[in-house]
């Protein structure tokens, strides 16, 4: 049973976080690069699985403008705050992780894949290793037939926390970019390990390209 203090935190902190995220996004006005293929998929009535590293999550919600997306969120207390925060951006949470509630969450995501909504996963969450793709996103793509779209966020000014993922807090100045990778689908006869290796390489490449994009302005990614 939650204490009064916890109830107040759950009621107030997500609202404050959502407003802070919107403020930073409105000042930064991040560019979007490489989303042409994604738009074509949407225009054809398709949907995707977005794959984003855990440290880059903060400004993903305001950069996603389609309502109804479902995001895999840890069932922890921090996950509850995140779930309530993304609700302010018309995003729904599916609660589960590799260590707790994973099977139920996977089945729920598969169910949502039958609906016209995008799915979102942090393939290295909730506890790492940092920037290492786990099998969940690959299994989800193989079962649902949906393509995986790597999505990276990079900015020139911000703070890196000393957490396992070196979580990024963008500052409301400088430049920022949402960088979309090419859609990846499981190929017929392809082993899960091979598909995972392709996704890992694509995520690594997309992260590097997002940072390289800022270099044209003489800036480095945080």
C-alpha positions as CSV (number, residue, x, y, z in Angstrom):
1,X,0.0,0.0,0.0
2,X,1.4,3.4,-1.0
3,X,2.1,6.1,1.6
4,X,0.7,9.6,1.3
5,X,4.1,10.8,0.2
6,X,4.3,8.2,-2.6
7,X,0.8,9.1,-3.8
8,X,1.7,12.8,-3.9
9,X,4.9,12.0,-5.8
10,X,3.0,10.0,-8.4
11,X,0.4,12.7,-8.7
12,X,2.8,15.7,-9.0
13,X,6.2,14.5,-10.4
14,X,4.9,13.1,-13.7
15,X,3.0,16.4,-14.4
16,X,6.2,18.4,-13.6
17,X,8.4,16.1,-15.7
18,X,6.1,16.3,-18.7
19,X,6.1,20.1,-18.6
20,X,9.9,20.2,-18.2
21,X,10.3,17.8,-21.2
22,X,7.9,19.9,-23.3
23,X,9.9,23.1,-22.4
24,X,13.3,21.6,-23.3
25,X,11.9,20.3,-26.6
26,X,10.2,23.6,-27.5
27,X,13.5,25.5,-27.0
28,X,15.7,22.9,-28.7
29,X,13.4,22.2,-31.7
30,X,15.3,19.1,-32.7
31,X,15.6,18.3,-36.4
32,X,14.3,15.0,-37.8
33,X,16.5,13.1,-40.2
34,X,15.9,9.9,-42.1
35,X,12.2,9.5,-41.4
36,X,11.1,9.3,-45.1
37,X,10.9,5.5,-45.1
38,X,8.9,5.6,-41.8
39,X,6.4,8.0,-43.3
40,X,6.0,5.7,-46.3
41,X,5.3,2.7,-43.9
42,X,2.7,4.8,-42.1
43,X,1.1,6.0,-45.3
44,X,0.7,2.4,-46.4
45,X,-1.1,1.6,-43.2
46,X,1.8,-0.1,-41.5
47,X,3.3,0.3,-38.0
48,X,6.7,-0.3,-36.6
49,X,8.7,-1.2,-33.5
50,X,10.9,1.7,-32.4
51,X,14.1,0.8,-30.8
52,X,15.9,3.5,-28.7
53,X,18.8,3.2,-26.2
54,X,17.7,3.7,-22.6
55,X,20.0,6.8,-22.1
56,X,18.3,8.7,-24.9
57,X,14.7,8.3,-23.8
58,X,13.9,11.7,-22.2
59,X,13.0,13.6,-25.3
60,X,11.6,10.8,-27.4
61,X,7.9,11.3,-26.3
62,X,7.6,14.9,-27.6
63,X,9.3,13.9,-30.8
64,X,6.7,11.2,-31.5
65,X,3.5,12.9,-32.8
66,X,1.2,10.0,-33.4
67,X,-1.2,9.2,-30.6
68,X,-1.7,5.7,-29.1
69,X,1.8,4.3,-29.2
70,X,2.7,1.6,-26.6
71,X,6.0,1.6,-24.8
72,X,7.5,-1.2,-22.7
73,X,8.3,0.2,-19.3
74,X,9.9,-1.4,-16.2
75,X,7.4,-2.5,-13.5
76,X,9.6,-0.7,-10.9
77,X,8.7,2.5,-8.9
78,X,10.7,4.6,-11.4
79,X,8.9,2.8,-14.2
80,X,5.6,3.9,-12.7
81,X,6.7,7.6,-12.8
82,X,7.8,7.1,-16.4
83,X,4.5,5.5,-17.3
84,X,2.5,8.3,-15.9
85,X,4.8,10.9,-17.5
86,X,4.4,9.5,-21.1
87,X,0.7,9.4,-20.6
88,X,0.8,13.2,-21.0
89,X,2.1,12.6,-24.5
90,X,-0.8,10.2,-25.4
91,X,1.5,7.2,-25.0
92,X,0.5,4.0,-23.2
93,X,2.7,1.8,-21.1
94,X,3.1,-2.0,-21.1
95,X,4.7,-2.9,-17.8
96,X,7.4,-5.6,-17.7
97,X,11.1,-6.3,-18.1
98,X,13.5,-9.2,-18.7
99,X,13.6,-9.9,-15.0
100,X,10.0,-9.2,-13.9
101,X,6.7,-9.7,-15.8
102,X,8.5,-10.2,-19.1
103,X,6.3,-12.9,-20.5
104,X,3.0,-11.1,-19.7
105,X,4.4,-7.9,-21.2
106,X,5.5,-9.7,-24.3
107,X,2.1,-11.2,-24.8
108,X,0.5,-7.8,-24.3
109,X,2.8,-6.2,-26.9
110,X,2.0,-9.0,-29.4
111,X,-1.7,-8.2,-28.8
112,X,-1.1,-4.5,-29.5
113,X,0.7,-5.4,-32.7
114,X,-2.7,-6.5,-34.1
115,X,-3.8,-2.9,-33.7
116,X,-2.8,0.2,-35.7
117,X,-0.3,1.5,-33.2
118,X,3.5,1.7,-33.0
119,X,5.4,-0.1,-30.3
120,X,8.5,1.2,-28.5
121,X,11.3,-0.7,-26.7
122,X,14.6,0.2,-25.1
123,X,16.6,-2.9,-26.1
124,X,19.3,-2.4,-23.4
125,X,16.8,-1.6,-20.6
126,X,16.0,-1.7,-17.8
127,X,19.5,-2.4,-16.4
128,X,21.9,-2.9,-19.2
129,X,24.5,-3.7,-20.4
130,X,24.6,-0.3,-21.9
131,X,24.0,-0.2,-25.7
132,X,23.7,-3.9,-26.0
133,X,20.6,-5.3,-27.7
134,X,18.7,-8.0,-25.8
135,X,16.6,-10.6,-27.5
136,X,13.2,-9.1,-26.6
137,X,13.0,-6.7,-29.5
138,X,14.2,-9.3,-32.0
139,X,11.6,-11.9,-30.7
140,X,8.8,-9.3,-30.9
141,X,9.7,-8.5,-34.5
142,X,9.9,-12.1,-35.5
143,X,6.5,-13.0,-33.9
144,X,4.6,-10.0,-35.1
145,X,6.2,-9.5,-38.5
146,X,6.7,-5.8,-37.8
147,X,9.9,-4.0,-38.8
148,X,12.3,-2.5,-36.2
149,X,13.2,1.2,-36.7
150,X,16.3,2.4,-34.8
151,X,15.7,5.8,-33.3
152,X,18.5,7.9,-31.8
153,X,18.5,11.2,-30.1
154,X,21.6,13.3,-29.9
155,X,22.2,16.9,-28.6
156,X,25.2,19.2,-28.3
157,X,24.6,20.4,-24.7
158,X,23.5,18.3,-21.8
159,X,24.4,16.4,-18.7
160,X,25.3,12.7,-18.4
161,X,24.4,11.1,-15.1
162,X,26.6,8.5,-13.5
163,X,24.0,5.8,-13.9
164,X,24.5,2.4,-15.7
165,X,23.3,3.9,-18.9
166,X,24.9,7.4,-18.5
167,X,21.4,8.9,-18.9
168,X,21.2,12.0,-20.9
169,X,19.6,15.2,-19.7
170,X,19.5,17.7,-22.7
171,X,20.0,21.3,-21.9
172,X,17.6,23.8,-23.6
173,X,20.3,25.3,-25.8
174,X,22.5,24.2,-28.7
175,X,21.3,21.7,-31.4
176,X,19.6,18.3,-31.3
177,X,18.5,15.7,-33.7
178,X,16.2,12.7,-33.9
179,X,17.9,10.3,-36.3
180,X,15.9,7.4,-37.8
181,X,17.5,4.3,-39.2
182,X,16.4,2.0,-41.9
183,X,13.6,-0.4,-41.1
184,X,14.8,-3.9,-40.3
185,X,12.7,-7.0,-40.8
186,X,13.4,-10.6,-40.0
187,X,14.3,-12.5,-43.1
188,X,12.9,-15.9,-44.0
189,X,15.2,-18.6,-42.7
190,X,17.4,-16.1,-40.7
191,X,18.5,-17.3,-37.3
192,X,17.5,-15.2,-34.3
193,X,21.2,-14.6,-33.5
194,X,21.8,-13.3,-37.0
195,X,18.9,-10.9,-36.8
196,X,20.0,-9.7,-33.4
197,X,23.5,-9.0,-34.8
198,X,22.0,-7.0,-37.6
199,X,19.9,-5.0,-35.2
200,X,22.9,-4.4,-32.9
201,X,24.9,-3.1,-35.9
202,X,22.1,-0.9,-37.1
203,X,21.6,0.6,-33.6
204,X,25.3,1.3,-33.3
205,X,25.5,2.9,-36.8
206,X,22.4,5.0,-36.1
207,X,23.8,6.3,-32.8
208,X,27.1,7.2,-34.6
209,X,25.3,8.9,-37.5
210,X,23.2,11.0,-35.1
211,X,26.4,12.3,-33.5
212,X,28.0,12.8,-36.9
213,X,25.1,14.9,-38.0
214,X,25.8,17.5,-35.4
215,X,29.4,17.8,-36.6
216,X,28.2,19.8,-39.7
217,X,27.5,22.6,-37.2
218,X,30.9,22.3,-35.6
219,X,29.4,20.6,-32.6
220,X,29.9,17.3,-30.8
221,X,27.2,15.1,-29.2
222,X,27.1,14.9,-25.5
